[in-house]
Amino acid sequence: MDSALIRVQGLCRHYEVGGETVRALDGVDLELARGDYAAVMGPSGSGKSTLMNILGCLDRPTAGACWLDGHPLHEDWEDGVMSRLRGRLIGFVFQTFNLLPRLDAQENVELPLVYQGVAAPERRERARRCLERVGLGQRLRHRPGELSGGQRQRVAVARALVTEPGLLLADEPTGNLDSRSTAEILDLLDALHAEGQTLVLVTHEDEVARRATRIIHLRDGRLERVESRA
């Protein structure tokens, strides 16, 4: 099996805005192995979110090659192919949690399995296990409005994990949290990485990035450097 879960070569994403070309990504080469924990940093407009969206099969590049779990995405960027890969391989954690307020924690975590057609008994059991894994086994029936910000983000992490993804993508996962909740979520991500989970997160906070084993620095759509940490 190829040790690289993600490999991109010459990755470009250009937009036309007001008659001008915006080079959101401009020739990025990058490789991440299975089990890596990478933080993506850079100033606003550096290409962080664009890179995350392409790795998450939410957007297509203008040019370049991209392999995800050995699949050559650049050979077939069809929506159906990208959707299947997202469902099979990728879990997402967002800054704003994106939980449905009328559903309780367990029902929110079950949602990706509903879309995959998993039977209700298995959905409930897998959701329960994931909530226990993130320390919310006693909060299954609590709705988002009854949970703290840190607990809501834990529910979001459980939802991302319920499909057993090979890759967990987190976009500013602590951006809306206080310092105590931030520490709790970072400890949780550390624990997931220690279990072998591949993690890529976007952040502008040094405190968050220092938890990762590799820090990817972007500037003006280009890869400035990759910092490896023990």
C-alpha positions as CSV (number, residue, x, y, z in Angstrom):
1,M,0.0,0.0,0.0
2,D,1.3,3.5,-0.9
3,S,2.3,5.2,2.4
4,A,1.1,8.6,0.9
5,L,-2.5,9.3,1.6
6,I,-2.4,12.7,-0.1
7,R,-0.1,13.7,-3.0
8,V,-0.5,16.9,-5.1
9,Q,1.7,18.1,-7.9
10,G,1.6,21.5,-9.5
11,L,-1.8,22.2,-7.9
12,C,-3.4,25.4,-9.2
13,R,-6.8,27.0,-8.5
14,H,-7.4,30.3,-10.4
15,Y,-10.5,32.5,-10.3
16,E,-11.6,35.3,-12.6
17,V,-12.8,38.3,-10.5
18,G,-13.6,41.6,-12.2
19,G,-11.5,40.7,-15.2
20,E,-8.5,39.8,-13.1
21,T,-7.1,36.4,-12.4
22,V,-6.9,35.5,-8.7
23,R,-4.3,32.7,-8.1
24,A,-5.7,31.1,-4.9
25,L,-3.3,28.2,-5.4
26,D,-0.4,28.6,-7.8
27,G,1.7,25.4,-8.3
28,V,1.6,23.6,-4.9
29,D,3.5,20.3,-4.5
30,L,2.8,18.4,-1.3
31,E,2.8,14.9,0.1
32,L,1.2,13.6,3.4
33,A,1.6,10.1,4.7
34,R,-1.0,8.0,6.4
35,G,-1.0,8.9,10.1
36,D,0.4,12.4,9.5
37,Y,-0.9,15.3,11.6
38,A,-0.5,18.5,9.5
39,A,-1.5,22.1,10.2
40,V,-2.0,24.5,7.3
41,M,-1.1,28.1,8.1
42,G,-0.7,31.4,6.3
43,P,-2.2,34.9,6.1
44,S,-5.6,35.6,4.7
45,G,-5.7,34.9,1.0
46,S,-2.7,32.5,1.2
47,G,-4.8,29.6,-0.1
48,K,-5.5,27.6,3.1
49,S,-9.2,27.1,2.6
50,T,-8.8,26.5,-1.1
51,L,-6.3,23.7,-0.5
52,M,-8.6,22.2,2.2
53,N,-11.6,22.3,-0.2
54,I,-9.7,20.5,-2.9
55,L,-8.3,17.8,-0.5
56,G,-11.9,17.4,0.8
57,C,-13.2,16.8,-2.8
58,L,-15.4,20.0,-2.4
59,D,-13.7,21.9,-5.2
60,R,-11.7,21.2,-8.4
61,P,-8.3,22.6,-9.3
62,T,-7.7,24.6,-12.4
63,A,-4.5,22.5,-13.1
64,G,-2.2,20.0,-11.6
65,A,-2.5,16.5,-10.3
66,C,-4.0,15.1,-7.0
67,W,-4.0,11.6,-5.6
68,L,-6.1,10.8,-2.6
69,D,-5.7,7.3,-1.1
70,G,-4.1,6.3,-4.4
71,H,-7.1,7.5,-6.5
72,P,-6.0,9.9,-9.3
73,L,-8.6,12.7,-8.9
74,H,-7.1,14.7,-11.7
75,E,-8.3,12.0,-14.1
76,D,-11.9,12.2,-13.1
77,W,-13.3,15.2,-11.2
78,E,-16.9,14.2,-11.7
79,D,-19.3,15.1,-8.9
80,G,-20.3,11.5,-8.4
81,V,-16.7,10.3,-8.0
82,M,-15.9,13.1,-5.5
83,S,-19.1,12.5,-3.5
84,R,-18.2,8.8,-3.2
85,L,-14.7,9.6,-2.0
86,R,-16.0,12.1,0.5
87,G,-18.4,9.6,2.0
88,R,-15.9,6.8,2.1
89,L,-12.6,8.5,3.0
90,I,-13.1,12.0,4.5
91,G,-14.5,13.4,7.8
92,F,-15.1,17.2,8.2
93,V,-15.0,19.4,11.3
94,F,-16.0,23.0,10.9
95,Q,-15.4,26.1,13.0
96,T,-19.2,26.7,13.3
97,F,-20.0,23.1,14.2
98,N,-22.8,22.8,11.6
99,L,-25.1,20.8,13.9
100,L,-28.8,20.6,13.4
101,P,-30.4,22.3,16.4
102,R,-33.6,20.1,16.5
103,L,-31.6,16.9,16.6
104,D,-29.9,15.5,19.7
105,A,-26.2,14.7,19.8
106,Q,-26.7,11.0,18.8
107,E,-29.0,12.0,15.9
108,N,-26.5,14.6,14.6
109,V,-23.7,12.0,14.7
110,E,-25.9,9.5,12.8
111,L,-26.6,11.8,9.9
112,P,-23.7,10.8,7.6
113,L,-24.7,7.1,8.1
114,V,-28.3,8.0,7.1
115,Y,-27.0,9.4,3.8
116,Q,-25.0,6.1,3.3
117,G,-28.1,4.0,3.9
118,V,-26.9,2.3,7.1
119,A,-29.7,0.6,9.0
120,A,-31.0,2.4,12.1
121,P,-29.7,-0.1,14.7
122,E,-26.2,0.0,13.4
123,R,-26.3,3.8,13.0
124,R,-27.4,4.3,16.6
125,E,-24.7,1.9,17.9
126,R,-21.9,3.5,15.9
127,A,-23.0,7.0,16.9
128,R,-23.1,6.0,20.6
129,R,-19.6,4.6,20.4
130,C,-18.2,7.7,18.7
131,L,-19.8,10.0,21.3
132,E,-18.3,7.8,24.0
133,R,-14.9,8.1,22.3
134,V,-15.0,11.9,22.5
135,G,-16.2,11.9,26.1
136,L,-19.9,12.6,25.6
137,G,-21.4,9.2,26.4
138,Q,-23.7,10.8,28.9
139,R,-24.9,13.5,26.5
140,L,-26.5,11.4,23.8
141,R,-30.0,13.0,24.1
142,H,-28.8,16.6,24.6
143,R,-29.5,19.0,21.7
144,P,-26.8,21.5,20.6
145,G,-28.5,24.3,22.6
146,E,-28.0,22.3,25.7
147,L,-24.3,21.8,25.2
148,S,-21.3,24.1,25.7
149,G,-19.2,25.2,22.7
150,G,-16.6,22.6,23.4
151,Q,-19.2,19.9,23.8
152,R,-20.8,20.9,20.5
153,Q,-17.4,20.7,18.8
154,R,-16.9,17.2,20.3
155,V,-20.2,16.2,18.8
156,A,-19.0,17.5,15.4
157,V,-15.8,15.5,15.8
158,A,-17.8,12.4,16.6
159,R,-19.9,13.0,13.5
160,A,-16.8,13.3,11.4
161,L,-15.5,10.0,12.8
162,V,-18.6,7.9,12.5
163,T,-17.9,6.9,8.9
164,E,-14.4,5.7,10.0
165,P,-12.7,8.1,7.6
166,G,-9.0,7.7,6.6
167,L,-8.6,11.5,6.6
168,L,-10.0,14.0,9.1
169,L,-10.1,17.6,7.8
170,A,-10.7,20.4,10.4
171,D,-11.2,24.0,9.3
172,E,-10.4,26.4,12.3
173,P,-11.8,23.8,14.7
174,T,-11.1,25.9,17.8
175,G,-11.9,29.3,16.3
176,N,-15.2,29.8,18.2
177,L,-14.0,28.3,21.5
178,D,-12.7,29.7,24.8
179,S,-9.2,28.7,26.0
180,R,-10.4,25.8,28.1
181,S,-12.5,24.3,25.3
182,T,-9.7,24.9,22.9
183,A,-7.3,22.8,25.1
184,E,-9.9,20.0,25.3
185,I,-10.4,19.8,21.6
186,L,-6.6,19.9,20.9
187,D,-6.1,17.1,23.5
188,L,-8.8,15.1,21.7
189,L,-7.1,15.6,18.3
190,D,-3.8,14.6,19.8
191,A,-5.5,11.4,21.1
192,L,-7.0,10.6,17.7
193,H,-3.6,11.1,16.0
194,A,-2.0,8.8,18.6
195,E,-4.5,6.2,17.5
196,G,-3.4,6.5,13.9
197,Q,-5.9,9.0,12.5
198,T,-4.6,11.2,9.7
199,L,-5.4,14.8,10.4
200,V,-5.1,18.0,8.4
201,L,-6.3,21.2,10.0
202,V,-6.4,24.9,8.9
203,T,-5.5,27.4,11.6
204,H,-4.1,30.8,12.1
205,E,-3.1,30.1,15.7
206,D,0.4,29.1,16.6
207,E,-0.8,27.3,19.7
208,V,-3.0,25.0,17.6
209,A,-0.4,24.5,14.9
210,R,2.3,23.5,17.4
211,R,0.3,20.4,18.2
212,A,0.8,19.0,14.7
213,T,3.8,17.0,13.5
214,R,4.1,19.0,10.3
215,I,3.2,22.6,9.6
216,I,2.5,23.6,6.0
217,H,3.1,27.3,5.5
218,L,1.3,28.9,2.5
219,R,1.7,32.4,1.1
220,D,0.1,33.9,-2.0
221,G,-1.1,30.5,-3.2
222,R,2.4,28.9,-3.0
223,L,4.0,26.5,-0.6
224,E,6.5,28.6,1.4
225,R,7.9,25.8,3.5
226,V,7.0,22.6,5.4
227,E,8.1,22.5,9.0
228,S,8.5,19.1,10.6
229,R,8.1,18.8,14.4
230,A,9.1,15.9,16.7
